[in-house]
Amino acid sequence: MIDREISSRTSPEDVFVFGLSQGGALSIASVLLYPKTLGGCAVFSGFLPFASSFASRVTAQARKTPVLWIHGRADFLVPIEAGQDGTKFLRGLGMSCEFKVLIHTVLQMAELDAAS
């Protein structure tokens, strides 16, 4: 999908990848394995699958993609440690990664917004 966007004349810096839970895992894996710098990635209550297998495959250009990682303190599906570990791993690669903690889960926040 990223290649398709770029081939349609979208600049890689204008491509942002977002995902929630397993989608967050897919988003960050996509960013790490994509050979160019993208505009950014946001992971919402996600995790980084197989982190050690990614380290040697992340290009210098991919490492320049900024990441925002948001995790709910009360997330009962993906523990907050998964977000903390993912952020630590990304920073260890030299990536810019901001970690934000919400009091509730991201899903609960979305449900609250929908109800108002």
N, CA and C of each residue as an Amber inpcrd file, in Angstrom:
protein
   348
   0.8200000  -1.1820000   0.0000000   0.0000000   0.0000000   0.0000000
   0.8680000   1.2520000   0.0000000   1.9430000   1.2300000   0.7570000
   2.8380000   2.3860000   0.7960000   3.4550000   2.6090000  -0.5800000
   3.9310000   1.5460000  -1.1950000   4.5070000   1.6590000  -2.5400000
   3.4900000   2.2250000  -3.5280000   2.2600000   1.7970000  -3.4230000
   1.2110000   2.2710000  -4.3300000   1.0020000   3.7790000  -4.1620000
   0.9840000   4.2480000  -2.9230000   0.8320000   5.6810000  -2.6710000
   2.0060000   6.4740000  -3.2450000   3.1950000   5.9710000  -3.0150000
   4.3850000   6.6770000  -3.4920000   4.4540000   6.6550000  -5.0190000
   4.0490000   5.5530000  -5.6290000   4.0620000   5.4850000  -7.0920000
   3.0160000   6.4080000  -7.7180000   2.0190000   6.8250000  -6.9270000
   1.0220000   7.7740000  -7.4370000   1.4230000   9.2150000  -7.1130000
   2.7220000   9.4160000  -6.9150000   3.3390000  10.7390000  -6.7190000
   3.1390000  11.3300000  -5.3270000   2.8130000  10.5240000  -4.3540000
   2.7860000  10.9890000  -2.9730000   4.2040000  10.8990000  -2.4380000
   4.6780000  11.9740000  -1.8640000   6.0160000  11.9760000  -1.2860000
   6.0420000  11.0500000  -0.0670000   7.1120000  10.2790000   0.1210000
   7.1900000   9.4070000   1.3110000   7.0020000  10.1810000   2.6210000
   7.4410000  11.4450000   2.6530000   7.2950000  12.2630000   3.8610000
   5.8450000  12.6420000   4.1390000   4.9680000  12.4120000   3.1550000
   3.5390000  12.6870000   3.3320000   2.7360000  11.4250000   3.6620000
   3.4280000  10.3170000   3.8890000   2.7750000   9.0530000   4.2280000
   2.8950000   8.8240000   5.7320000   1.7430000   8.6560000   6.3740000
   1.6860000   8.3810000   7.8020000   0.9640000   7.0580000   8.0080000
   1.4740000   6.2260000   8.8960000   0.9100000   4.9050000   9.1430000
   0.4300000   4.8650000  10.5910000  -0.8230000   4.4310000  10.7880000
  -1.4260000   4.3820000  12.1120000  -2.0490000   3.0170000  12.3450000
  -2.1010000   2.5910000  13.6020000  -2.7810000   1.3450000  13.8950000
  -3.0690000   1.1800000  15.3770000  -4.1190000   0.4180000  15.6590000
  -4.5580000   0.1290000  17.0190000  -4.3690000  -1.3490000  17.3140000
  -3.7550000  -1.6710000  18.4350000  -3.5480000  -3.0420000  18.8940000
  -2.7490000  -3.8450000  17.8610000  -3.3330000  -4.8840000  17.2600000
  -2.6050000  -5.6440000  16.2420000  -2.2980000  -4.7740000  15.0290000
  -3.1790000  -3.8170000  14.7440000  -2.9130000  -2.8670000  13.6690000
  -1.7120000  -1.9930000  13.9890000  -1.5180000  -1.7050000  15.2650000
  -0.3340000  -0.9560000  15.6900000   0.9310000  -1.7690000  15.4660000
   0.8360000  -3.0670000  15.7460000   1.9790000  -3.9580000  15.4960000
   2.3010000  -3.9910000  14.0060000   1.2840000  -4.0750000  13.1830000
   1.4850000  -4.0820000  11.7380000   2.0530000  -2.7400000  11.2590000
   1.5560000  -1.6520000  11.8220000   2.0310000  -0.3260000  11.4300000
   3.5080000  -0.1430000  11.7270000   3.9180000  -0.4640000  12.9330000
   5.3250000  -0.2430000  13.2850000   6.2230000  -1.2180000  12.5280000
   5.7710000  -2.4420000  12.3210000   6.5560000  -3.3970000  11.5280000
   6.7110000  -2.8870000  10.0920000   5.6390000  -2.3180000   9.5420000
   5.6960000  -1.7740000   8.1770000   6.7000000  -0.6380000   8.0810000
   6.6830000   0.2440000   9.0520000   7.6120000   1.3770000   9.0570000
   9.0510000   0.8900000   9.1820000   9.2850000  -0.0570000  10.0600000
  10.6570000  -0.5470000  10.2690000  11.1950000  -1.2680000   9.0410000
  10.3390000  -1.9420000   8.3190000  10.7960000  -2.7120000   7.1590000
  10.7370000  -1.9210000   5.8520000  10.1530000  -0.7180000   5.8730000
  10.0960000   0.0900000   4.6570000  11.4390000   0.8080000   4.4930000
  12.0250000   0.7870000   3.3100000  13.3910000   1.2960000   3.1500000
  13.5380000   2.8130000   3.0850000  12.4280000   3.5660000   3.1630000
  12.4990000   5.0250000   3.0660000  11.9650000   5.6720000   4.3360000
  12.3020000   6.9500000   4.5170000  11.7640000   7.7230000   5.6250000
  10.3340000   8.1210000   5.2970000   9.4140000   7.8020000   6.1900000
   8.0150000   8.1880000   6.0260000   7.7210000   9.3780000   6.9360000
   6.5320000   9.9750000   6.7520000   6.1580000  11.1360000   7.5480000
   6.0240000  10.8280000   9.0220000   5.5730000   9.6260000   9.3380000
   5.4470000   9.2560000  10.7380000   4.6100000   8.0080000  10.9260000
   4.6050000   7.5430000  12.1580000   3.8430000   6.3610000  12.5430000
   3.2470000   6.6120000  13.9190000   1.9990000   6.2070000  14.0960000
   1.3660000   6.2640000  15.4110000   0.8860000   4.8630000  15.7720000
   1.2820000   4.4220000  16.9330000   0.8960000   3.1050000  17.4500000
   0.0000000   3.3470000  18.6550000  -1.2130000   2.8300000  18.6150000
  -2.1520000   2.9800000  19.7160000  -2.3260000   1.6310000  20.4010000
  -1.8520000   1.5400000  21.6360000  -1.9430000   0.3060000  22.4210000
  -1.5000000  -0.9070000  21.6070000  -0.3760000  -0.7660000  20.9610000
   0.1560000  -1.8460000  20.1380000   1.3690000  -2.4990000  20.7630000
   2.0350000  -3.2690000  19.9610000   3.2280000  -3.9810000  20.4170000
   4.1270000  -4.1860000  19.2130000   5.3710000  -4.5230000  19.4630000
   6.3290000  -4.7560000  18.3980000   6.6350000  -6.2460000  18.3420000
   6.0910000  -6.9340000  17.3310000   6.3240000  -8.3790000  17.2460000
   7.7380000  -8.6880000  16.7790000   8.3360000  -9.6850000  17.3420000
   9.6370000 -10.1850000  16.8960000  10.6860000  -9.0800000  16.7860000
  10.7590000  -8.2130000  17.7870000  11.6370000  -7.0360000  17.7320000
  13.0700000  -7.3780000  17.3650000  13.6210000  -8.4110000  17.9510000
  15.0320000  -8.7150000  17.6960000  15.2900000  -9.0740000  16.2390000
  14.2970000  -9.6350000  15.5490000  14.5050000  -9.9960000  14.1510000
  14.4450000  -8.7760000  13.2300000  13.9110000  -7.6600000  13.7170000
  13.8270000  -6.4430000  12.9110000  15.1160000  -5.6270000  12.9350000
  15.8460000  -5.6780000  14.0310000  16.9590000  -4.7510000  14.2490000
  17.9270000  -4.6820000  13.0740000  18.3510000  -5.7950000  12.5520000
  19.3510000  -5.7910000  11.4810000  18.7520000  -5.4120000  10.1280000
  17.4340000  -5.3780000  10.0200000  16.7810000  -5.1010000   8.7330000
  16.3000000  -3.6610000   8.5940000  16.4040000  -2.8630000   9.6480000
  15.9240000  -1.4850000   9.6170000  16.9840000  -0.6090000   8.9640000
  16.6120000   0.0160000   7.8390000  17.5710000   0.8520000   7.1150000
  17.7710000   2.1880000   7.8280000  18.8500000   2.8580000   7.4770000
  19.1250000   4.1840000   8.0430000  18.0020000   5.1560000   7.7170000
  17.4140000   5.0320000   6.5250000  16.3070000   5.9100000   6.1390000
  15.0550000   5.6120000   6.9710000  14.7590000   4.3470000   7.2000000
  13.5850000   3.9780000   7.9990000  13.7260000   4.4790000   9.4340000
  14.9320000   4.5170000   9.9410000  15.1800000   4.9670000  11.3220000
  14.8550000   6.4460000  11.5180000  14.7220000   7.1780000  10.4330000
  14.4060000   8.6070000  10.5130000  12.9050000   8.8710000  10.6240000
  12.0830000   7.8470000  10.4900000  10.6320000   8.0190000  10.5970000
  10.2600000   8.2270000  12.0620000   9.6290000   9.3610000  12.3970000
   9.2340000   9.5930000  13.7980000   8.0380000   8.7270000  14.1960000
   8.0230000   8.3410000  15.4600000   6.9590000   7.4580000  15.9610000
   6.3250000   8.0760000  17.2070000   5.0110000   8.0440000  17.2440000
   4.2430000   8.4010000  18.4320000   3.5810000   7.1210000  18.9190000
   3.8560000   6.7500000  20.1620000   3.2960000   5.5160000  20.7270000
   2.4150000   5.9220000  21.8960000   1.1290000   5.6070000  21.8050000
   0.1720000   5.9400000  22.8550000  -0.3770000   4.6380000  23.4270000
  -0.4170000   4.5650000  24.7520000  -0.8900000   3.3350000  25.3760000
  -1.7740000   3.6840000  26.5700000  -2.8400000   2.9270000  26.7470000
  -3.7210000   3.1110000  27.8910000  -3.1980000   2.3770000  29.1110000
  -3.1680000   3.0780000  30.2220000  -2.6850000   2.4720000  31.4740000
  -3.5580000   1.2850000  31.8860000  -4.8420000   1.3270000  31.5580000
  -5.7780000   0.2720000  31.9590000  -6.0650000  -0.7090000  30.8270000
  -5.1980000  -0.7710000  29.8340000  -5.4240000  -1.6880000  28.7100000
  -5.3070000  -3.1220000  29.2070000  -6.3890000  -3.8850000  29.0670000
  -6.3770000  -5.2670000  29.5580000  -6.0050000  -6.2660000  28.4680000
  -5.9030000  -5.8150000  27.2070000  -5.5320000  -6.7190000  26.1160000
  -4.0320000  -6.6900000  25.8230000  -3.4840000  -5.5030000  25.7320000
  -2.0520000  -5.3470000  25.4670000  -1.4680000  -4.5850000  26.6490000
  -0.6550000  -5.2330000  27.4660000  -0.1260000  -4.5760000  28.6650000
   0.7430000  -3.3670000  28.3080000   0.7480000  -2.3870000  29.1830000
   1.4970000  -1.1630000  28.9510000   2.9970000  -1.4520000  28.7640000
   3.4770000  -2.5270000  29.3570000   4.8910000  -2.8990000  29.1960000
   5.2460000  -3.1580000  27.7380000   4.2750000  -3.6120000  26.9530000
   4.5310000  -3.8370000  25.5220000   4.8680000  -2.5170000  24.8380000
   4.1450000  -1.4700000  25.1900000   4.4320000  -0.1500000  24.6440000
   5.7590000   0.3980000  25.1330000   6.0310000   0.2120000  26.4160000
   7.2980000   0.6860000  26.9740000   8.4760000  -0.0580000  26.3480000
   8.3330000  -1.3640000  26.1740000   9.4070000  -2.1540000  25.5540000
   9.6040000  -1.7650000  24.0860000   8.5090000  -1.5470000  23.3710000
   8.6010000  -1.1470000  21.9730000   9.3060000   0.1850000  21.8200000
   8.9390000   1.1340000  22.6780000   9.5700000   2.4530000  22.6510000
  11.0590000   2.3500000  22.9580000  11.4040000   1.5680000  23.9480000
  12.8120000   1.3800000  24.3130000  13.5940000   0.7750000  23.1430000
  12.9980000  -0.2020000  22.4750000  13.6400000  -0.8330000  21.3230000
  13.8810000   0.1880000  20.2120000  12.8620000   0.9830000  19.8900000
  12.9910000   1.9810000  18.8230000  14.0450000   3.0210000  19.1610000
  14.0460000   3.4750000  20.3920000  15.0640000   4.4520000  20.8100000
  16.4550000   3.8410000  20.7490000  16.5540000   2.5420000  21.0430000
  17.8330000   1.8450000  20.9310000  18.3480000   1.7940000  19.5030000
  17.4230000   1.8650000  18.5410000  17.8060000   1.9230000  17.1310000
  18.1670000   3.3460000  16.7130000  18.0040000   4.2940000  17.6420000
  18.2860000   5.6870000  17.3300000  17.1000000   6.4290000  16.7390000
  15.9050000   5.8500000  16.8610000  14.7090000   6.4640000  16.2970000
  14.0950000   7.4520000  17.2790000  13.4000000   8.4390000  16.7290000
  12.6500000   9.3880000  17.5250000  11.3080000   8.7470000  17.8570000
  11.0720000   8.5050000  19.1410000   9.8450000   7.8290000  19.5530000
   9.3250000   8.4760000  20.8290000   8.1490000   9.0630000  20.7290000
   7.5130000   9.6770000  21.8840000   6.4860000   8.6960000  22.4430000
   6.4750000   8.5290000  23.7630000   5.5570000   7.6010000  24.4210000
   4.6140000   8.3960000  25.3110000   3.3220000   8.2170000  25.0930000
   2.2910000   8.8940000  25.8890000   1.4120000   7.8360000  26.5460000
   1.0550000   8.0850000  27.8040000   0.1900000   7.1620000  28.5390000
  -1.1480000   7.8300000  28.7970000  -2.2270000   7.1160000  28.4820000
  -3.5760000   7.5700000  28.7980000  -4.0450000   6.8460000  30.0570000
  -4.9200000   7.4920000  30.8060000  -5.4410000   6.8600000  32.0210000
  -6.2540000   5.6350000  31.6680000  -7.0740000   5.7430000  30.6330000
  -7.9070000   4.6280000  30.1890000  -7.2760000   4.0060000  28.9560000
  -7.9430000   3.0510000  28.3800000  -7.4530000   2.4720000  27.1340000
  -7.8320000   3.3850000  25.9800000  -7.1530000   3.2560000  24.8740000
  -7.4810000   4.0450000  23.6850000  -8.9000000   3.7310000  23.2370000
  -9.2840000   2.4580000  23.2840000 -10.6270000   2.0590000  22.8840000
 -11.6810000   2.7280000  23.7650000 -11.4410000   2.7610000  25.0630000
 -12.3920000   3.4090000  25.9570000 -12.5140000   4.8930000  25.6220000
 -11.4080000   5.5450000  25.2860000 -11.4390000   6.9610000  24.9320000
 -12.2630000   7.1550000  23.6610000 -12.1080000   6.2910000  22.6840000
 -12.8740000   6.3950000  21.4430000 -14.3610000   6.1980000  21.7200000
 -14.6730000   5.2940000  22.6150000 -16.0750000   5.0490000  22.9700000
 -16.6670000   6.2770000  23.6750000 -15.8830000   6.9220000  24.5270000
 -16.3510000   8.1240000  25.1970000 -16.6060000   9.2430000  24.2010000
 -15.7070000   9.4100000  23.2450000 -15.8810000  10.4370000  22.2230000
 -17.1290000  10.1660000  21.3850000 -17.3810000   8.9150000  21.0550000
 -18.5390000   8.5510000  20.2310000 -19.8480000   8.8020000  20.9860000
 -19.8070000   8.6460000  22.3050000 -21.0090000   8.8030000  23.1110000
 -21.3680000  10.2730000  23.3340000 -20.4000000  11.1650000  23.1620000
 -20.6850000  12.5800000  23.4400000 -21.1950000  13.3340000  22.2380000
